[in-house]
Amino acid sequence: MALSRVLYSYAWIRGDFPGPKYLTNQPPASRQIDWLLLHGASLDARMWKNIVNHCPNQRILAVSLANHNLSTKLAQPGHEPSQEIIKLLKQYKVKQGIITHSSGAVWLANAYAECPRCFNNLTINLLVPNFCYLQVSKLERLLMDILPSIAWEGLTVDSCVNSSDYEQCKRDYLFGRRYYVSNLNYFNNLLNLCTRPETQENIHQFVTHLAGQGHYILADGDVLIDNDKLQAFLVPYHSQLTILPHTSHHEAYKYAANIMHCKA
């Protein structure tokens, strides 16, 4: 626990937290946007910094859900993000659609189950979604229990825009954050959300809705997700969904830029 406090303090001192609640290229009073961008587990709006900064032709709002901009120690990965998504969809008129990343798909599914009408006429794009198939081994959970916090220093997303060594930059890229601090309690809360029967039912209903609309799912080849279980889950929907192969968590922003037709 002493190591946990030291690493959190280091991240705060170096300015990684708190992060912004919103990133946008629109006037603060604007209530019409083209795209709503949502992060995945343990990340925040900063993962979309490159998109927001380099897509002036699109009106974009990226949001840090449920205290995720304050660190995973304070973030709430349960039902709170879904409630906030519903509030955002009622507050803003989204012209194009939503792009979400990884475990954000679970929060989105729970939001859809509670307010289907909030998703009317919206394009939904799920980038490497984690439909509760996150690979966390018993050994990893044991290590997280012993060493509850780990910090890395990496490159910001802006460093990759015109990098001469894009592949190396991609490997080092940490979604626009200098430091990433994680803990067992956060992932336990996320996994508890995933194991609830109502969450599993909500995911099936949500993907069925997406299949009927022909939306994108980029969901193959990522080492963080149990790909065999994910592909088995998606089999009934292959003829109705656009599923792009060989994507990874670290390429999410690149695919988002392609979907949005901007040059990020």
Buried (B, 14 or more C-beta within 10 A) or exposed (E): EEEBEEBBEBBBEEEBBBBBBBBBBBEEEEEEBBBBBBBBBBBBBBBBBBBBBBBEEBBBBBBBBBBBBBBBBBBBBBBBBBBBBBEBBEEBEBBBBBBBBBBBBBBBBBBBBEBEEBBEEBBBBBBBBBBBBBEBEEEEBEEBEEBBBBBEBBBBBEBBBEBEEEEEBBEBBBBBBBBBBBBBBBBBBBBEBBEBEEBBEBBBBBBEBBBEEEBBBBBBBBEBBBBEEBBEBBEEBEEBBEBBEEBBBBBBBBBBBEBBEBEB
